[in-house]
Amino acid sequence: MGNSGSAVKVCTDHQGGINWLSLSPDGQRLLTGSEDGTARLWSTADSQCHGHFQGHESYITFCHLENEAAFTCSADHTIRKWDVVTGQCLAIYRGHTSIVNRILVAKDYLFSGSYDRTARCWSVDKEKQIQEFRGHRNCVLTLAHYSSRDVLEEEEEEEEEEERVSRDLLVTGSTDCTVKVWWVSSGRCYQTLLGHTGAVLCLILDAPNRELFSGSTDYTIRTWNIVTGEQLKVFKEHQGSVICLEVRAETSSRGFGRGWLFVYIFELTWTDLTWLLTSGSAGLCGCVAVFTGSGDACARAFNSKSGVLQKIFRGHKFIINCIQIHNELLYTASHDGTLRIWDIRGICKRNKRRLKKERCAQGRSSQKGSLSRLFNNKVGCMVQQENGE
């Protein structure tokens, strides 16, 4: 337990720290955005760099990868769209007046949040701003998107005709400690969710349960009813800022859903150097393990059930900013400018064997319990017969 691992490959192409890492939906490519003002495209098949996107006039803060296009946002106040095959810049989205922190691609929309206190909606294809969301008193740090169709029944919708037609809503989290929900069509604020006492750093939506989770520098996670805006729960157990959330559906061995699980929360503790950072989708893999990247330049693997440390991945020189998992490989991107690739097959195999043993043990226990209940029922019936009941 806790032994060190060696990277199977170290990619040193970037000339500055890597701020974000994005995996394409088909899993064939990775995109990295860097302090050197460029983004690079990597193949997950051979771990080689197959694209170099240049054009931003300052560092890249965040990146997002689709199968056919890449998106980057920067401290130069712009967002760019790139062709993943040719590396050509296809569009430049201008309008923000400060650093663009985050972007989100949904349907034909591109959403962005900035230090200029606004979020904006763009047409992906027409390179045109569609809407501006103005109302936060400080910078917008995180975004989420959903359709009212996901959470409302037809008879529940009582909004104006224009908003019923669109039905798309944007959720924004800000350093002003609020979460806001906006109608995309009109830019009107639908709800302001109050309760956090620190900056809102992350948002995740659980549409089937009509719930929104928000994490903050106030060390809490709050759950909201996305329809009414009511605050449902406050989780106060953490001792650091919550910077990443993930909600995932658990599926039984027969393929039936068993509800939604609040899987893991990653913390940032300002008072020491154990900063835990991860990308939203990479924390959990199918082998029942949680992987983290930390400010101490190490990545770690934990058993998600027991919390036991299983492996430490050492090699980075500075803080790990982002991680991804694909095909039993762990990708870590660091402020030291390197992308490192680690083999996690051993961890996955061990955990799968352990999980299989636990399920077999549970099955035997369940079978014994069923036999015991059957025996007790028979005894009960015999007692009743003897007593003439």
PECOR-V259400 format. One line per field, one symbol per residue. ss: DSSP state (2 for helix, 1 for strand, 0 for the rest). psi: psi as a letter, one per 20 degrees, with the letter a starting at -180 (. if undefined). A space follows every 50 residues. Layout:
ss=???
psi=???
//
This chain:
ss=00111000111000000111111000001111110000111110000011 11100000011111100011111100001111100000111110000001 11111100111111000111111000011111110000011111111222 20022200002222220111111100001111100000111110000001 11111122201111110000111110000011111000001111111111 10000011111111111100000001100000011000111111000011 11100000111110000001111111001111110000111110222222 222222222222222222222222222222222222000
psi=pjqqqqphqopkhqjrqphqpppqhijiqqppprijjrqqpqpigjkqpj qooqhqjaqphqqpprhiqqpqqrijjrqqpqpighjqohqpoqhqjapo hqqpppcjqpqqqrijjqqqpqpghikppgqpophqiaqphqqqqrqhhh iqqgiiokrqghhhggipqppqqrijjqpqpqphhijpogqpoqhqjrqo hqqppnghjkqpppqrijjqpqpqoighjppgqpojiqjrpoipqppqpp prhjjpqkrppngqppqoohiakmppqqqhjihpriklqppqqrijjqqq pqphghjpphqpoqhqhapphqqqpplkpppppriijqpqpqpjhggggg hggghggghgghggghgghggghgghggggggggghjk.
//
